[in-house]
Amino acid sequence: MTKEWNDIIDKEEDELNSILAPVVTNHQIATTEEIIQRVAIIQDVMKRVMQEGEHFGVIPGTGS
């Protein structure tokens, strides 16, 4: 990968890490609703960014 791609990936990882911050923050446990909201954000990002054939799908040569 090129340095540019590595920089893009690093930035995306930083953004995801901020979304996926620990469930326990400031000694308070996140509520169920807060966790569900975080999961929804991650799923939305995955739907918008990941493309079949590039990020997931049939592995060449496996037939499945």
Secondary structure, DSSP 8 states (H G I E B T S, - for coil): --HHHHHHHHHHHHHHHHHT--SEETTEE--HHHHHHHHHHHHHHHHHH--BTTTBS--TTT--
